[in-house]
Each structure stands twice: as structure tokens, then as C-alpha cells.
Amino acid sequence: MVEIVLPVYNEAGKLEANLRRLAAHLDALGRPWRMVAVNDGSRDDTFAVASALPADVFDVQALSLSRNFGKEAAL
């Protein structure tokens, strides 16, 4: 299984489109995959968007940090 951890910060407007592109590449590998989107204290609706992604297209878990800790902590 391919597992990807994605730190995201203020990505609400482009998150779904970017994850759709990434999912297409992962599907082409022919292996099962899973993503964890870690909201790093965004000030927009990034966590709401990540949480509402359609399960039939994405295997994505969404986590949210209480504030911006930086990508290292999000990983």
C-alpha cells in the first residue's frame, strides 16, 4: 500500500483539484493507496474541504492541528 502524508495550509480553493490529480497518478500505479491530509492551522476552510472529499474518489483521512506548527510537525 502507498501511504502519503500531506501537510496542507490555506489550500481550500485548490485542494480538491490537486488531490484529484494526485489520485489519478496513484491509481495508475495499480496499487492501493491512502492519504492523510494534515491541516496545519489553516485560516480558511481547508479542513472542511479535506473532510468533505467524496469517499468514492478518495481514501483520505483529514486531521487538523490547533495552530500552524510548520510542515515538519505536520509530517
TORDRENZA-956867 format. One record per residue (C-alpha): residue in three letters; x, y, z. Coordinates in steps of 0.25 Angstrom, whole numbers, padded with zeros to 4 digits, always signed. Layout:
<atoms>
alaXYZ/...
</atoms>
This chain:
<atoms>
met+0000+0000+0000/val+0005+0014-0003/glu+0002+0024+0008/ile+0004+0039+0007/val+0004+0049+0018/leu+0001+0063+0012/pro+0003+0075+0021/val-0007+0086+0016/tyr-0008+0100+0019/asn-0019+0110+0013/glu-0022+0101+0002/ala-0037+0101+0002/gly-0038+0107-0012/lys-0029+0097-0019/leu-0028+0085-0010/glu-0039+0076-0017/ala-0033+0079-0031/asn-0019+0076-0027/leu-0023+0063-0019/arg-0031+0058-0032/arg-0018+0060-0040/leu-0010+0052-0029/ala-0021+0041-0028/ala-0021+0039-0043/his-0006+0037-0043/leu-0007+0028-0031/asp-0018+0020-0038/ala-0009+0018-0050/leu+0001+0010-0041/gly-0009-0001-0039/arg-0007-0002-0024/pro-0016+0002-0013/trp-0013+0016-0007/arg-0017+0025+0005/met-0015+0039+0008/val-0015+0047+0021/ala-0017+0062+0019/val-0012+0069+0032/asn-0017+0083+0033/asp-0006+0091+0039/gly-0015+0102+0045/ser-0021+0108+0033/arg-0029+0121+0034/asp-0038+0117+0022/asp-0047+0105+0020/thr-0036+0095+0017/phe-0040+0085+0028/ala-0055+0085+0024/val-0051+0083+0009/ala-0042+0071+0013/ser-0053+0065+0022/ala-0063+0066+0011/leu-0056+0060+0000/pro-0064+0049-0007/ala-0061+0035-0001/asp-0063+0028-0015/val-0052+0036-0021/phe-0042+0038-0009/asp-0037+0030+0002/val-0033+0042+0010/gln-0033+0044+0025/ala-0033+0058+0030/leu-0026+0063+0043/ser-0025+0077+0048/leu-0015+0083+0057/ser-0019+0094+0066/arg-0010+0105+0060/asn+0001+0106+0050/phe+0013+0097+0055/gly+0020+0096+0041/lys+0021+0085+0031/glu+0031+0077+0040/ala+0022+0076+0051/ala+0010+0073+0042/leu+0018+0061+0036/
</atoms>
